[in-house]
Amino acid sequence: MLAININDTNIEKRCQDYAKEHKQSLETIAKDAITSWLDKLKNNNRFEYTTKDPTKYTRNISSDRDEFLCDETALMHIKPYSHIDDSAKYIHDLRRARHG
């Protein structure tokens, strides 16, 4: 026996209305719904859900500083790895440091 406690009155009312509409008991409706859900879960081996369109829920964030931060002339003085003279030695030391 499985007992289900539904505290949401909206869900409870919708289930009761569905049971009345189909002239079945609430227990039968609940049992059929759970059985159907378990069969889908067994067949798909995953939960079904709807994905939202990211273009509907995204927005651009802009500020006055964005132009300065993305300006190529402002980034010209940044040279990553400029402190490395011997790249082979740097990679060798880096791998040794990571792998003990």
A tleap script that builds the chain and sets N, CA, C and O, in Angstrom:
source leaprc.protein.ff14SB
mol = sequence {
  NMET LEU ALA ILE ASN ILE ASN ASP THR ASN
  ILE GLU LYS ARG CYS GLN ASP TYR ALA LYS
  GLU HIE LYS GLN SER LEU GLU THR ILE ALA
  LYS ASP ALA ILE THR SER TRP LEU ASP LYS
  LEU LYS ASN ASN ASN ARG PHE GLU TYR THR
  THR LYS ASP PRO THR LYS TYR THR ARG ASN
  ILE SER SER ASP ARG ASP GLU PHE LEU CYS
  ASP GLU THR ALA LEU MET HIE ILE LYS PRO
  TYR SER HIE ILE ASP ASP SER ALA LYS TYR
  ILE HIE ASP LEU ARG ARG ALA ARG HIE CGLY
}
set mol.1.N position { 0.840 -1.179 0.000 }
set mol.1.CA position { 0.000 0.000 0.000 }
set mol.1.C position { 0.887 1.245 0.000 }
set mol.1.O position { 1.888 1.309 0.713 }
set mol.2.N position { 0.515 2.201 -0.786 }
set mol.2.CA position { 1.229 3.457 -0.892 }
set mol.2.C position { 0.265 4.583 -0.547 }
set mol.2.O position { -0.799 4.697 -1.156 }
set mol.3.N position { 0.617 5.390 0.397 }
set mol.3.CA position { -0.220 6.524 0.789 }
set mol.3.C position { 0.425 7.804 0.296 }
set mol.3.O position { 1.618 8.027 0.506 }
set mol.4.N position { -0.356 8.641 -0.354 }
set mol.4.CA position { 0.135 9.910 -0.869 }
set mol.4.C position { -0.634 11.036 -0.181 }
set mol.4.O position { -1.864 11.045 -0.151 }
set mol.5.N position { 0.118 11.976 0.368 }
set mol.5.CA position { -0.487 13.122 1.041 }
set mol.5.C position { -0.278 14.344 0.164 }
set mol.5.O position { 0.858 14.761 -0.062 }
set mol.6.N position { -1.367 14.922 -0.331 }
set mol.6.CA position { -1.296 16.111 -1.180 }
set mol.6.C position { -1.758 17.301 -0.352 }
set mol.6.O position { -2.924 17.385 0.034 }
set mol.7.N position { -0.837 18.217 -0.082 }
set mol.7.CA position { -1.159 19.388 0.729 }
set mol.7.C position { -1.577 20.581 -0.112 }
set mol.7.O position { -2.066 21.574 0.426 }
set mol.8.N position { -1.396 20.501 -1.402 }
set mol.8.CA position { -1.760 21.594 -2.296 }
set mol.8.C position { -3.221 21.425 -2.706 }
set mol.8.O position { -3.565 20.472 -3.406 }
set mol.9.N position { -4.079 22.344 -2.272 }
set mol.9.CA position { -5.514 22.213 -2.558 }
set mol.9.C position { -5.807 22.339 -4.048 }
set mol.9.O position { -6.769 21.744 -4.533 }
set mol.10.N position { -5.002 23.097 -4.782 }
set mol.10.CA position { -5.204 23.243 -6.220 }
set mol.10.C position { -4.992 21.905 -6.934 }
set mol.10.O position { -5.798 21.510 -7.776 }
set mol.11.N position { -3.907 21.216 -6.591 }
set mol.11.CA position { -3.637 19.904 -7.209 }
set mol.11.C position { -4.714 18.906 -6.812 }
set mol.11.O position { -5.182 18.128 -7.643 }
set mol.12.N position { -5.104 18.928 -5.551 }
set mol.12.CA position { -6.146 18.005 -5.073 }
set mol.12.C position { -7.452 18.233 -5.821 }
set mol.12.O position { -8.098 17.272 -6.239 }
set mol.13.N position { -7.850 19.494 -5.997 }
set mol.13.CA position { -9.096 19.807 -6.702 }
set mol.13.C position { -9.016 19.383 -8.158 }
set mol.13.O position { -9.980 18.840 -8.696 }
set mol.14.N position { -7.872 19.626 -8.808 }
set mol.14.CA position { -7.720 19.221 -10.209 }
set mol.14.C position { -7.815 17.707 -10.361 }
set mol.14.O position { -8.415 17.216 -11.317 }
set mol.15.N position { -7.229 16.970 -9.429 }
set mol.15.CA position { -7.317 15.500 -9.468 }
set mol.15.C position { -8.754 15.036 -9.273 }
set mol.15.O position { -9.217 14.131 -9.967 }
set mol.16.N position { -9.457 15.652 -8.332 }
set mol.16.CA position { -10.854 15.273 -8.087 }
set mol.16.C position { -11.731 15.589 -9.295 }
set mol.16.O position { -12.595 14.793 -9.663 }
set mol.17.N position { -11.509 16.749 -9.910 }
set mol.17.CA position { -12.285 17.113 -11.099 }
set mol.17.C position { -12.011 16.149 -12.253 }
set mol.17.O position { -12.930 15.758 -12.973 }
set mol.18.N position { -10.746 15.768 -12.425 }
set mol.18.CA position { -10.387 14.827 -13.485 }
set mol.18.C position { -11.044 13.470 -13.244 }
set mol.18.O position { -11.532 12.837 -14.180 }
set mol.19.N position { -11.057 13.024 -11.987 }
set mol.19.CA position { -11.671 11.738 -11.644 }
set mol.19.C position { -13.172 11.770 -11.907 }
set mol.19.O position { -13.727 10.806 -12.434 }
set mol.20.N position { -13.833 12.863 -11.546 }
set mol.20.CA position { -15.275 12.984 -11.797 }
set mol.20.C position { -15.572 13.012 -13.285 }
set mol.20.O position { -16.524 12.387 -13.752 }
set mol.21.N position { -14.745 13.744 -14.026 }
set mol.21.CA position { -14.938 13.874 -15.471 }
set mol.21.C position { -14.827 12.523 -16.167 }
set mol.21.O position { -15.565 12.255 -17.114 }
set mol.22.N position { -13.921 11.676 -15.715 }
set mol.22.CA position { -13.709 10.373 -16.333 }
set mol.22.C position { -14.445 9.242 -15.612 }
set mol.22.O position { -14.293 8.069 -15.955 }
set mol.23.N position { -15.236 9.609 -14.617 }
set mol.23.CA position { -16.078 8.654 -13.871 }
set mol.23.C position { -15.254 7.486 -13.319 }
set mol.23.O position { -15.605 6.317 -13.478 }
set mol.24.N position { -14.162 7.843 -12.673 }
set mol.24.CA position { -13.304 6.854 -12.026 }
set mol.24.C position { -12.993 7.348 -10.619 }
set mol.24.O position { -13.170 8.523 -10.298 }
set mol.25.N position { -12.529 6.427 -9.799 }
set mol.25.CA position { -12.170 6.831 -8.442 }
set mol.25.C position { -10.841 7.576 -8.457 }
set mol.25.O position { -10.031 7.412 -9.370 }
set mol.26.N position { -10.634 8.383 -7.448 }
set mol.26.CA position { -9.399 9.151 -7.339 }
set mol.26.C position { -8.198 8.220 -7.187 }
set mol.26.O position { -7.113 8.517 -7.685 }
set mol.27.N position { -8.390 7.099 -6.503 }
set mol.27.CA position { -7.315 6.117 -6.322 }
set mol.27.C position { -6.901 5.508 -7.664 }
set mol.27.O position { -5.714 5.312 -7.924 }
set mol.28.N position { -7.886 5.213 -8.507 }
set mol.28.CA position { -7.594 4.634 -9.824 }
set mol.28.C position { -6.842 5.634 -10.698 }
set mol.28.O position { -5.886 5.273 -11.384 }
set mol.29.N position { -7.275 6.876 -10.670 }
set mol.29.CA position { -6.607 7.921 -11.451 }
set mol.29.C position { -5.158 8.072 -10.988 }
set mol.29.O position { -4.245 8.148 -11.810 }
set mol.30.N position { -4.951 8.114 -9.676 }
set mol.30.CA position { -3.592 8.265 -9.133 }
set mol.30.C position { -2.731 7.061 -9.483 }
set mol.30.O position { -1.571 7.216 -9.866 }
set mol.31.N position { -3.296 5.849 -9.354 }
set mol.31.CA position { -2.548 4.633 -9.672 }
set mol.31.C position { -2.161 4.599 -11.146 }
set mol.31.O position { -1.027 4.259 -11.483 }
set mol.32.N position { -3.101 4.951 -12.029 }
set mol.32.CA position { -2.813 4.967 -13.468 }
set mol.32.C position { -1.758 6.017 -13.816 }
set mol.32.O position { -0.895 5.772 -14.659 }
set mol.33.N position { -1.822 7.184 -13.172 }
set mol.33.CA position { -0.851 8.249 -13.442 }
set mol.33.C position { 0.544 7.828 -13.005 }
set mol.33.O position { 1.514 8.051 -13.729 }
set mol.34.N position { 0.654 7.221 -11.829 }
set mol.34.CA position { 1.961 6.778 -11.330 }
set mol.34.C position { 2.505 5.643 -12.193 }
set mol.34.O position { 3.698 5.609 -12.495 }
set mol.35.N position { 1.644 4.723 -12.585 }
set mol.35.CA position { 2.064 3.613 -13.441 }
set mol.35.C position { 2.571 4.137 -14.782 }
set mol.35.O position { 3.610 3.696 -15.273 }
set mol.36.N position { 1.842 5.071 -15.368 }
set mol.36.CA position { 2.257 5.653 -16.644 }
set mol.36.C position { 3.591 6.370 -16.508 }
set mol.36.O position { 4.454 6.247 -17.377 }
set mol.37.N position { 3.766 7.118 -15.425 }
set mol.37.CA position { 5.015 7.838 -15.195 }
set mol.37.C position { 6.178 6.864 -15.019 }
set mol.37.O position { 7.258 7.091 -15.564 }
set mol.38.N position { 5.972 5.784 -14.266 }
set mol.38.CA position { 7.039 4.801 -14.057 }
set mol.38.C position { 7.395 4.076 -15.353 }
set mol.38.O position { 8.565 3.777 -15.593 }
set mol.39.N position { 6.389 3.790 -16.193 }
set mol.39.CA position { 6.663 3.156 -17.483 }
set mol.39.C position { 7.485 4.078 -18.388 }
set mol.39.O position { 8.416 3.628 -19.056 }
set mol.40.N position { 7.137 5.358 -18.408 }
set mol.40.CA position { 7.916 6.308 -19.206 }
set mol.40.C position { 9.334 6.415 -18.681 }
set mol.40.O position { 10.287 6.481 -19.456 }
set mol.41.N position { 9.471 6.433 -17.372 }
set mol.41.CA position { 10.785 6.531 -16.751 }
set mol.41.C position { 11.622 5.296 -17.077 }
set mol.41.O position { 12.824 5.397 -17.319 }
set mol.42.N position { 10.976 4.137 -17.079 }
set mol.42.CA position { 11.679 2.887 -17.385 }
set mol.42.C position { 12.125 2.862 -18.848 }
set mol.42.O position { 13.239 2.434 -19.151 }
set mol.43.N position { 11.263 3.316 -19.747 }
set mol.43.CA position { 11.570 3.291 -21.169 }
set mol.43.C position { 12.632 4.326 -21.543 }
set mol.43.O position { 13.535 4.043 -22.330 }
set mol.44.N position { 12.517 5.504 -20.982 }
set mol.44.CA position { 13.454 6.576 -21.332 }
set mol.44.C position { 14.685 6.585 -20.444 }
set mol.44.O position { 15.740 7.089 -20.829 }
set mol.45.N position { 14.541 6.029 -19.265 }
set mol.45.CA position { 15.607 6.027 -18.264 }
set mol.45.C position { 16.041 7.451 -17.910 }
set mol.45.O position { 17.198 7.689 -17.565 }
set mol.46.N position { 15.103 8.391 -17.999 }
set mol.46.CA position { 15.383 9.778 -17.637 }
set mol.46.C position { 14.061 10.501 -17.427 }
set mol.46.O position { 13.006 10.033 -17.854 }
set mol.47.N position { 14.135 11.626 -16.776 }
set mol.47.CA position { 12.957 12.455 -16.571 }
set mol.47.C position { 12.674 13.272 -17.817 }
set mol.47.O position { 13.592 13.685 -18.524 }
set mol.48.N position { 11.404 13.499 -18.077 }
set mol.48.CA position { 11.026 14.354 -19.191 }
set mol.48.C position { 10.770 15.754 -18.660 }
set mol.48.O position { 10.125 15.931 -17.626 }
set mol.49.N position { 11.275 16.734 -19.366 }
set mol.49.CA position { 11.047 18.114 -18.991 }
set mol.49.C position { 11.143 18.975 -20.242 }
set mol.49.O position { 11.738 18.575 -21.243 }
set mol.50.N position { 10.567 20.126 -20.174 }
set mol.50.CA position { 10.627 21.030 -21.315 }
set mol.50.C position { 11.763 22.020 -21.096 }
set mol.50.O position { 11.987 22.501 -19.985 }
set mol.51.N position { 12.458 22.304 -22.160 }
set mol.51.CA position { 13.545 23.270 -22.076 }
set mol.51.C position { 13.028 24.628 -22.530 }
set mol.51.O position { 12.147 24.721 -23.385 }
set mol.52.N position { 13.582 25.655 -21.954 }
set mol.52.CA position { 13.175 27.002 -22.317 }
set mol.52.C position { 14.122 27.549 -23.374 }
set mol.52.O position { 15.301 27.199 -23.424 }
set mol.53.N position { 13.584 28.399 -24.199 }
set mol.53.CA position { 14.373 29.033 -25.249 }
set mol.53.C position { 15.259 30.104 -24.620 }
set mol.53.O position { 14.745 31.085 -24.082 }
set mol.54.N position { 16.579 29.936 -24.676 }
set mol.54.CA position { 17.450 30.907 -24.012 }
set mol.54.C position { 17.349 32.311 -24.591 }
set mol.54.O position { 17.610 33.288 -23.888 }
set mol.55.N position { 16.978 32.425 -25.856 }
set mol.55.CA position { 16.884 33.765 -26.433 }
set mol.55.C position { 15.737 34.570 -25.840 }
set mol.55.O position { 15.765 35.801 -25.860 }
set mol.56.N position { 14.732 33.887 -25.314 }
set mol.56.CA position { 13.614 34.586 -24.692 }
set mol.56.C position { 13.973 35.106 -23.306 }
set mol.56.O position { 13.428 36.116 -22.861 }
set mol.57.N position { 14.884 34.425 -22.625 }
set mol.57.CA position { 15.152 34.729 -21.229 }
set mol.57.C position { 16.517 35.365 -20.993 }
set mol.57.O position { 16.964 35.453 -19.849 }
set mol.58.N position { 17.181 35.806 -22.047 }
set mol.58.CA position { 18.474 36.454 -21.871 }
set mol.58.C position { 18.362 37.934 -22.204 }
set mol.58.O position { 17.474 38.367 -22.937 }
set mol.59.N position { 19.277 38.679 -21.650 }
set mol.59.CA position { 19.327 40.096 -21.977 }
set mol.59.C position { 20.785 40.532 -21.934 }
set mol.59.O position { 21.606 39.941 -21.232 }
set mol.60.N position { 21.083 41.547 -22.673 }
set mol.60.CA position { 22.442 42.085 -22.708 }
set mol.60.C position { 22.649 43.011 -21.518 }
set mol.60.O position { 21.795 43.834 -21.191 }
set mol.61.N position { 23.777 42.860 -20.894 }
set mol.61.CA position { 24.144 43.735 -19.797 }
set mol.61.C position { 25.239 44.654 -20.311 }
set mol.61.O position { 26.286 44.192 -20.766 }
set mol.62.N position { 25.000 45.916 -20.240 }
set mol.62.CA position { 26.000 46.854 -20.729 }
set mol.62.C position { 26.202 47.952 -19.697 }
set mol.62.O position { 25.309 48.273 -18.913 }
set mol.63.N position { 27.381 48.505 -19.722 }
set mol.63.CA position { 27.684 49.646 -18.866 }
set mol.63.C position { 28.649 50.551 -19.602 }
set mol.63.O position { 29.139 50.208 -20.678 }
set mol.64.N position { 28.916 51.692 -19.027 }
set mol.64.CA position { 29.828 52.638 -19.662 }
set mol.64.C position { 31.250 52.092 -19.713 }
set mol.64.O position { 32.035 52.486 -20.576 }
set mol.65.N position { 31.583 51.199 -18.806 }
set mol.65.CA position { 32.939 50.669 -18.730 }
set mol.65.C position { 33.209 49.591 -19.775 }
set mol.65.O position { 34.368 49.304 -20.072 }
set mol.66.N position { 32.170 48.995 -20.334 }
set mol.66.CA position { 32.361 47.914 -21.306 }
set mol.66.C position { 33.204 48.358 -22.498 }
set mol.66.O position { 34.060 47.608 -22.968 }
set mol.67.N position { 32.969 49.562 -22.983 }
set mol.67.CA position { 33.727 50.037 -24.141 }
set mol.67.C position { 35.202 50.156 -23.802 }
set mol.67.O position { 36.060 49.816 -24.616 }
set mol.68.N position { 35.497 50.637 -22.607 }
set mol.68.CA position { 36.893 50.771 -22.201 }
set mol.68.C position { 37.549 49.413 -22.016 }
set mol.68.O position { 38.691 49.212 -22.429 }
set mol.69.N position { 36.829 48.475 -21.394 }
set mol.69.CA position { 37.410 47.173 -21.113 }
set mol.69.C position { 37.629 46.345 -22.370 }
set mol.69.O position { 38.551 45.530 -22.417 }
set mol.70.N position { 36.806 46.537 -23.377 }
set mol.70.CA position { 36.916 45.744 -24.602 }
set mol.70.C position { 37.681 46.470 -25.703 }
set mol.70.O position { 37.833 45.946 -26.807 }
set mol.71.N position { 38.145 47.632 -25.415 }
set mol.71.CA position { 38.888 48.400 -26.403 }
set mol.71.C position { 40.234 47.726 -26.660 }
set mol.71.O position { 40.972 47.442 -25.717 }
set mol.72.N position { 40.556 47.472 -27.912 }
set mol.72.CA position { 41.796 46.772 -28.251 }
set mol.72.C position { 43.030 47.572 -27.851 }
set mol.72.O position { 44.042 46.991 -27.459 }
set mol.73.N position { 42.960 48.875 -27.943 }
set mol.73.CA position { 44.122 49.678 -27.567 }
set mol.73.C position { 44.379 49.591 -26.069 }
set mol.73.O position { 45.528 49.683 -25.635 }
set mol.74.N position { 43.338 49.416 -25.282 }
set mol.74.CA position { 43.512 49.289 -23.837 }
set mol.74.C position { 44.149 47.947 -23.485 }
set mol.74.O position { 44.777 47.819 -22.434 }
set mol.75.N position { 43.996 46.944 -24.355 }
set mol.75.CA position { 44.538 45.614 -24.089 }
set mol.75.C position { 45.898 45.377 -24.736 }
set mol.75.O position { 46.474 44.303 -24.565 }
set mol.76.N position { 46.421 46.344 -25.469 }
set mol.76.CA position { 47.672 46.145 -26.186 }
set mol.76.C position { 48.853 45.913 -25.257 }
set mol.76.O position { 49.783 45.193 -25.621 }
set mol.77.N position { 48.840 46.503 -24.068 }
set mol.77.CA position { 49.972 46.356 -23.158 }
set mol.77.C position { 49.960 45.014 -22.430 }
set mol.77.O position { 50.932 44.686 -21.749 }
set mol.78.N position { 48.890 44.233 -22.553 }
set mol.78.CA position { 48.804 42.930 -21.894 }
set mol.78.C position { 49.366 41.867 -22.833 }
set mol.78.O position { 48.857 41.669 -23.936 }
set mol.79.N position { 50.407 41.195 -22.389 }
set mol.79.CA position { 51.039 40.145 -23.184 }
set mol.79.C position { 51.171 38.906 -22.294 }
set mol.79.O position { 52.112 38.808 -21.507 }
set mol.80.N position { 50.235 37.963 -22.414 }
set mol.80.CA position { 50.304 36.771 -21.585 }
set mol.80.C position { 51.565 35.955 -21.878 }
set mol.80.O position { 51.996 35.854 -23.027 }
set mol.81.N position { 52.132 35.393 -20.862 }
set mol.81.CA position { 53.330 34.535 -20.953 }
set mol.81.C position { 54.553 35.287 -21.485 }
set mol.81.O position { 55.477 34.666 -22.011 }
set mol.82.N position { 54.568 36.579 -21.359 }
set mol.82.CA position { 55.729 37.333 -21.829 }
set mol.82.C position { 56.941 37.113 -20.932 }
set mol.82.O position { 58.070 37.392 -21.335 }
set mol.83.N position { 56.716 36.619 -19.727 }
set mol.83.CA position { 57.819 36.361 -18.795 }
set mol.83.C position { 58.558 35.061 -19.107 }
set mol.83.O position { 59.577 34.774 -18.479 }
set mol.84.N position { 58.067 34.270 -20.062 }
set mol.84.CA position { 58.664 32.976 -20.389 }
set mol.84.C position { 59.636 33.150 -21.550 }
set mol.84.O position { 59.273 33.628 -22.624 }
set mol.85.N position { 60.878 32.749 -21.305 }
set mol.85.CA position { 61.891 32.826 -22.370 }
set mol.85.C position { 62.024 31.497 -23.100 }
set mol.85.O position { 62.143 31.465 -24.325 }
set mol.86.N position { 62.004 30.399 -22.345 }
set mol.86.CA position { 62.162 29.058 -22.923 }
set mol.86.C position { 60.862 28.281 -22.710 }
set mol.86.O position { 60.609 27.783 -21.614 }
set mol.87.N position { 60.047 28.179 -23.747 }
set mol.87.CA position { 58.735 27.547 -23.603 }
set mol.87.C position { 58.851 26.047 -23.322 }
set mol.87.O position { 58.037 25.499 -22.580 }
set mol.88.N position { 59.841 25.380 -23.899 }
set mol.88.CA position { 60.009 23.942 -23.663 }
set mol.88.C position { 60.337 23.679 -22.193 }
set mol.88.O position { 59.792 22.752 -21.594 }
set mol.89.N position { 61.209 24.473 -21.618 }
set mol.89.CA position { 61.570 24.323 -20.210 }
set mol.89.C position { 60.357 24.640 -19.322 }
set mol.89.O position { 60.127 23.966 -18.317 }
set mol.90.N position { 59.591 25.659 -19.693 }
set mol.90.CA position { 58.404 26.033 -18.930 }
set mol.90.C position { 57.397 24.883 -18.903 }
set mol.90.O position { 56.873 24.557 -17.838 }
set mol.91.N position { 57.118 24.267 -20.040 }
set mol.91.CA position { 56.170 23.142 -20.113 }
set mol.91.C position { 56.715 21.948 -19.337 }
set mol.91.O position { 55.968 21.276 -18.625 }
set mol.92.N position { 58.014 21.680 -19.471 }
set mol.92.CA position { 58.634 20.580 -18.747 }
set mol.92.C position { 58.469 20.766 -17.233 }
set mol.92.O position { 58.069 19.838 -16.530 }
set mol.93.N position { 58.772 21.940 -16.752 }
set mol.93.CA position { 58.639 22.228 -15.318 }
set mol.93.C position { 57.182 22.196 -14.869 }
set mol.93.O position { 56.876 21.736 -13.769 }
set mol.94.N position { 56.300 22.678 -15.711 }
set mol.94.CA position { 54.881 22.675 -15.391 }
set mol.94.C position { 54.336 21.261 -15.255 }
set mol.94.O position { 53.570 20.980 -14.334 }
set mol.95.N position { 54.720 20.375 -16.157 }
set mol.95.CA position { 54.269 18.977 -16.087 }
set mol.95.C position { 54.844 18.268 -14.884 }
set mol.95.O position { 54.152 17.472 -14.249 }
set mol.96.N position { 56.087 18.536 -14.557 }
set mol.96.CA position { 56.709 17.923 -13.365 }
set mol.96.C position { 56.011 18.380 -12.092 }
set mol.96.O position { 55.799 17.597 -11.166 }
set mol.97.N position { 55.657 19.659 -12.063 }
set mol.97.CA position { 55.010 20.204 -10.880 }
set mol.97.C position { 53.611 19.598 -10.697 }
set mol.97.O position { 53.182 19.372 -9.565 }
set mol.98.N position { 52.922 19.342 -11.767 }
set mol.98.CA position { 51.560 18.781 -11.693 }
set mol.98.C position { 51.575 17.295 -11.336 }
set mol.98.O position { 50.699 16.818 -10.614 }
set mol.99.N position { 52.558 16.574 -11.835 }
set mol.99.CA position { 52.579 15.126 -11.649 }
set mol.99.C position { 53.561 14.693 -10.571 }
set mol.99.O position { 53.876 13.508 -10.460 }
set mol.100.N position { 54.024 15.595 -9.814 }
set mol.100.CA position { 54.853 15.250 -8.659 }
set mol.100.C position { 56.241 15.075 -9.027 }
set mol.100.O position { 57.074 14.782 -8.170 }
savepdb mol mol.pdb
quit
